Amino acid sequence: MTTTLQDCRARDAQDPLRALRDRFALPPGVIYLDGNSLGVAPKAAAARVADVVNREWATDLIQSWNTASWFDLPQRLGNQLAPLIGAGPNEVVCTDTTSINLYKVLSAALNIAREDSPTRKRVVSERSNFPTDLYIAEGLCKERGLELVLVEPEEIAAALTSDVAVLMLTHVNYRTGAMHDMAAVTAAAHAAGILTVWDLAHSAGAVPVDLNGAGADFSIGCGYKYLNGGPGAPAFVWVHPRHADRFWQPLSGWWGHAAPFAFTPDYQPAPGITRYLCGTQPIISLSALQCGLDVFTAAQSLGGMAALRAKSLALTDLFIALVEERCAGHGLGLATPRDHAQRGSQVCLTRDEGAGVNGQGSGAYAIVQALIARGVIGDFRKGDGGTGRHNDILRFGFTPLYLGFEDVWNAVEHLRQVLESGEWQKAEFNQTHAVT
Amino acid sequence: MTTTLQDCRARDAQDPLRALRDRFALPPGVIYLDGNSLGVAPKAAAARVADVVNREWATDLIQSWNTASWFDLPQRLGNQLAPLIGAGPNEVVCTDTTSINLYKVLSAALNIAREDSPTRKRVVSERSNFPTDLYIAEGLCKERGLELVLVEPEEIAAALTSDVAVLMLTHVNYRTGAMHDMAAVTAAAHAAGILTVWDLAHSAGAVPVDLNGAGADFSIGCGYKYLNGGPGAPAFVWVHPRHADRFWQPLSGWWGHAAPFAFTPDYQPAPGITRYLCGTQPIISLSALQCGLDVFTAAQSLGGMAALRAKSLALTDLFIALVEERCAGHGLGLATPRDHAQRGSQVCLTRDEGAGVNGQGSGAYAIVQALIARGVIGDFRKGDGGTGRHNDILRFGFTPLYLGFEDVWNAVEHLRQVLESGEWQKAEFNQTHAVT
């Protein structure tokens, strides 16, 4: 039996998470399927940021370091985030950027792994990991005379050899939405004497994560995607308590000092995760992130991440089913796993190479542009031109905090119309320019 | 002839920079002498930040990467800042934190210096440099098997030996306000084959700086002090064009990539200063920094940094003269040089050890607290308890953008009353707690 628009409306009416949608400033006329790239603004953010500027900064000035507790904001936000990723209290800080936090934890992981086993000289990662992760690893390996080994997902198990120090993976792949089994992969790595670094950029706030349950070693993640912390919001970093005090990470700035206001000339790292802080943090942006986290705190009483996960899977299941039912015959394929256990909170479609205008390319970019013109915002990730294993991708993120089933219906209906009318073939949608 | 309150008012009335004061949200009843720690909010900041949240983020969402040019904001702000520090176009980016930027440039400087002269194994700095600079240098030296050598200011010349790779100095000392002669020190370092790294945390926007004129090699600085960019505003980094393309700095994230949106797995550094970017920047905080820079752009037509410097020296001269004239006999000394060529934009007073309550300590902390209670905001920096060369410091920053001569008069009058009445001896001002 096929799903109808009325079915979708009925499901929205019964959705116990529906009230959370009112906490977001959704632009009218937009179906936003790009929360995996930049989350929607919580309505509370405008007032919070105004208060930081007008009261904390402009009025209270320097005294806000004490009265507004600016100095421990990274720890407070980290504690608020911790339950979403299976971390304990005082195990997470929100700070800096994903790339910089990766540099910290990968450095520490390499120090630990190589002190224990100096012959381990490899870092293993996925070839389709988010590029900035690979760039940071490439730089660190080059600096230390180590080797970065990139493999396909199905080659990971075989790559966990006795010369590997660290396995560095992104939990949910940014291009395909495929999710690793964190517990199983971590166990396999540990069995081979290898430490794990997990990037949760597309996981935190999107799928339940249990870092301590999986026995993971190090983790980082992004504040501006599913956590809805605002453009370029500070990122986060978690280190398992068994490792946290063992080394100081190389970005040893004063915010990570045991006594930052003693102004001593020598560095004494603070105990625990605090030593993963470095310099003074951008307080206005960090305060906006809190508004994103507040929504998850509010979601606790509605079932928390388990309820969000159930809805996310229902939304992505529905999207896949409707696309296959209503957009058949247009060269679309599915890059995201059908198996729930392997799926993040996004659906990525491929399109046949040669299906573009005049047989050039896939047309995927133009289809995404045509959808954006209709107010359905997804994004495009380029493939390798049909020469290898990666097709062009039409990427759609599903954030259960603010998306409903009717949104999914309407998004697919727009996609169907764009494909069937051929409007994606218009020249205006086929001009490639700066994309994000 | 002594200066009177009427004289001060007359000087304010004739001050060609007076109109700039109206651009700042000065709290009523406050004389703010802590702009060297956290600058006052430009009035434009509240509206700018609201626009970033409500329009760029909440309404335009992901499209703001293109429509609001988020991606090149670090370069645009860098170009706006460049004239303040004697840098050319496309030589500066505003990004990350001072500590992290120092890690980048010190790494690059060491790579260059040691590739040219592998026997150079020392980094020289000042013992009273801002601690986070020393922590970063300590970490890098430890990581690379190098030695960090800390000396007093008068020992720097003798320390520039043939085994030194890099001289790392803060241009204006945070504790004393003493300023180095950047051109002379750089020339001496270069004559000894040593590269220079200059921290402009207390210089940018406070004193005229000419990095290219001095032939400096690397520089970093702070966005939230004299640049008035907001709490924890992103910092900046400059690299002389002769060095910029020679190495990639170790924090090799995607914002420093030659083609960030190509998403290639290997790192290709962008040409020039752009390779000193790393991860996605906190756009809201970065946008607030622009409001601080806009005031300096407006100041150009009023004489720019030369006029600001003239006023700054007039303000600090007046403060020193009035304190010596009206607060004599209370154990105060002057830590800041009288020589204009050696003075930044702050005045630091010492107080005799043993002049505190019941002969304990200096009482400097309590005096600062008593002044704050009267609305005169300076800050306190602890000395070494009379055992060495550093006394406790009462620190007062003078920002010519928003301070006037009457403010100086009133601040000294409050200081006189605090000292003469003995109100600083009250218990409430003598309880040490978290200070910034």
Chai-1 contact restraints between the chains, C-beta under 6 A:
chainA,res_idxA,chainB,res_idxB,connection_type,confidence,min_distance_angstrom,max_distance_angstrom,comment,restraint_id
A,A25,B,A58,contact,1.0,0.0,6.0,A-B,restraint_1
A,P27,B,T59,contact,1.0,0.0,6.0,A-B,restraint_2
A,D34,B,I62,contact,1.0,0.0,6.0,A-B,restraint_3
A,S37,B,I62,contact,1.0,0.0,6.0,A-B,restraint_4
A,L38,B,L61,contact,1.0,0.0,6.0,A-B,restraint_5
A,L38,B,I62,contact,1.0,0.0,6.0,A-B,restraint_6
A,A41,B,W57,contact,1.0,0.0,6.0,A-B,restraint_7
A,A41,B,A58,contact,1.0,0.0,6.0,A-B,restraint_8
A,A45,B,V53,contact,1.0,0.0,6.0,A-B,restraint_9
A,A46,B,V53,contact,1.0,0.0,6.0,A-B,restraint_10
A,A46,B,N54,contact,1.0,0.0,6.0,A-B,restraint_11
A,V49,B,V49,contact,1.0,0.0,6.0,A-B,restraint_12
A,V49,B,V53,contact,1.0,0.0,6.0,A-B,restraint_13
A,V53,B,A45,contact,1.0,0.0,6.0,A-B,restraint_14
A,V53,B,A46,contact,1.0,0.0,6.0,A-B,restraint_15
A,V53,B,V49,contact,1.0,0.0,6.0,A-B,restraint_16
A,N54,B,A46,contact,1.0,0.0,6.0,A-B,restraint_17
A,W57,B,A41,contact,1.0,0.0,6.0,A-B,restraint_18
A,W57,B,G230,contact,1.0,0.0,6.0,A-B,restraint_19
A,W57,B,P231,contact,1.0,0.0,6.0,A-B,restraint_20
A,A58,B,A25,contact,1.0,0.0,6.0,A-B,restraint_21
A,A58,B,A41,contact,1.0,0.0,6.0,A-B,restraint_22
A,T59,B,P27,contact,1.0,0.0,6.0,A-B,restraint_23
A,L61,B,L38,contact,1.0,0.0,6.0,A-B,restraint_24
A,I62,B,D34,contact,1.0,0.0,6.0,A-B,restraint_25
A,I62,B,S37,contact,1.0,0.0,6.0,A-B,restraint_26
A,I62,B,L38,contact,1.0,0.0,6.0,A-B,restraint_27
A,W65,B,T436,contact,1.0,0.0,6.0,A-B,restraint_28
A,N66,B,A434,contact,1.0,0.0,6.0,A-B,restraint_29
A,T97,B,G279,contact,1.0,0.0,6.0,A-B,restraint_30
A,T97,B,T280,contact,1.0,0.0,6.0,A-B,restraint_31
A,T98,B,G279,contact,1.0,0.0,6.0,A-B,restraint_32
A,S99,B,G253,contact,1.0,0.0,6.0,A-B,restraint_33
A,S99,B,C278,contact,1.0,0.0,6.0,A-B,restraint_34
A,S99,B,G279,contact,1.0,0.0,6.0,A-B,restraint_35
A,I100,B,C278,contact,1.0,0.0,6.0,A-B,restraint_36
A,I100,B,G279,contact,1.0,0.0,6.0,A-B,restraint_37
A,Y103,B,L251,contact,1.0,0.0,6.0,A-B,restraint_38
A,R127,B,P265,contact,1.0,0.0,6.0,A-B,restraint_39
A,P131,B,W254,contact,1.0,0.0,6.0,A-B,restraint_40
A,P131,B,F263,contact,1.0,0.0,6.0,A-B,restraint_41
A,T132,B,G253,contact,1.0,0.0,6.0,A-B,restraint_42
A,T132,B,W254,contact,1.0,0.0,6.0,A-B,restraint_43
A,L134,B,P265,contact,1.0,0.0,6.0,A-B,restraint_44
A,Y135,B,S252,contact,1.0,0.0,6.0,A-B,restraint_45
A,Y135,B,Y267,contact,1.0,0.0,6.0,A-B,restraint_46
A,E138,B,Y267,contact,1.0,0.0,6.0,A-B,restraint_47
A,G139,B,P250,contact,1.0,0.0,6.0,A-B,restraint_48
A,G139,B,S252,contact,1.0,0.0,6.0,A-B,restraint_49
A,E143,B,P250,contact,1.0,0.0,6.0,A-B,restraint_50
A,G230,B,W57,contact,1.0,0.0,6.0,A-B,restraint_51
A,G230,B,I284,contact,1.0,0.0,6.0,A-B,restraint_52
A,P231,B,W57,contact,1.0,0.0,6.0,A-B,restraint_53
A,P231,B,I283,contact,1.0,0.0,6.0,A-B,restraint_54
A,G232,B,T280,contact,1.0,0.0,6.0,A-B,restraint_55
A,G232,B,Q281,contact,1.0,0.0,6.0,A-B,restraint_56
A,G232,B,P282,contact,1.0,0.0,6.0,A-B,restraint_57
A,G232,B,I283,contact,1.0,0.0,6.0,A-B,restraint_58
A,P250,B,G139,contact,1.0,0.0,6.0,A-B,restraint_59
A,P250,B,E143,contact,1.0,0.0,6.0,A-B,restraint_60
A,L251,B,Y103,contact,1.0,0.0,6.0,A-B,restraint_61
A,S252,B,Y135,contact,1.0,0.0,6.0,A-B,restraint_62
A,S252,B,G139,contact,1.0,0.0,6.0,A-B,restraint_63
A,G253,B,S99,contact,1.0,0.0,6.0,A-B,restraint_64
A,G253,B,T132,contact,1.0,0.0,6.0,A-B,restraint_65
A,W254,B,P131,contact,1.0,0.0,6.0,A-B,restraint_66
A,W254,B,T132,contact,1.0,0.0,6.0,A-B,restraint_67
A,F261,B,V435,contact,1.0,0.0,6.0,A-B,restraint_68
A,F263,B,P131,contact,1.0,0.0,6.0,A-B,restraint_69
A,P265,B,R127,contact,1.0,0.0,6.0,A-B,restraint_70
A,P265,B,L134,contact,1.0,0.0,6.0,A-B,restraint_71
A,Y267,B,Y135,contact,1.0,0.0,6.0,A-B,restraint_72
A,Y267,B,E138,contact,1.0,0.0,6.0,A-B,restraint_73
A,C278,B,S99,contact,1.0,0.0,6.0,A-B,restraint_74
A,C278,B,I100,contact,1.0,0.0,6.0,A-B,restraint_75
A,G279,B,T97,contact,1.0,0.0,6.0,A-B,restraint_76
A,G279,B,T98,contact,1.0,0.0,6.0,A-B,restraint_77
A,G279,B,S99,contact,1.0,0.0,6.0,A-B,restraint_78
A,G279,B,I100,contact,1.0,0.0,6.0,A-B,restraint_79
A,T280,B,T97,contact,1.0,0.0,6.0,A-B,restraint_80
A,T280,B,G232,contact,1.0,0.0,6.0,A-B,restraint_81
A,Q281,B,G232,contact,1.0,0.0,6.0,A-B,restraint_82
A,P282,B,G232,contact,1.0,0.0,6.0,A-B,restraint_83
A,P282,B,P282,contact,1.0,0.0,6.0,A-B,restraint_84
A,P282,B,S285,contact,1.0,0.0,6.0,A-B,restraint_85
A,I283,B,P231,contact,1.0,0.0,6.0,A-B,restraint_86
A,I283,B,G232,contact,1.0,0.0,6.0,A-B,restraint_87
A,I284,B,G230,contact,1.0,0.0,6.0,A-B,restraint_88
A,I284,B,I284,contact,1.0,0.0,6.0,A-B,restraint_89
A,I284,B,S285,contact,1.0,0.0,6.0,A-B,restraint_90
A,I284,B,A288,contact,1.0,0.0,6.0,A-B,restraint_91
A,S285,B,P282,contact,1.0,0.0,6.0,A-B,restraint_92
A,S285,B,I284,contact,1.0,0.0,6.0,A-B,restraint_93
A,S285,B,S285,contact,1.0,0.0,6.0,A-B,restraint_94
A,A288,B,I284,contact,1.0,0.0,6.0,A-B,restraint_95
A,A434,B,N66,contact,1.0,0.0,6.0,A-B,restraint_96
A,V435,B,F261,contact,1.0,0.0,6.0,A-B,restraint_97
A,T436,B,I62,contact,1.0,0.0,6.0,A-B,restraint_98
A,T436,B,W65,contact,1.0,0.0,6.0,A-B,restraint_99
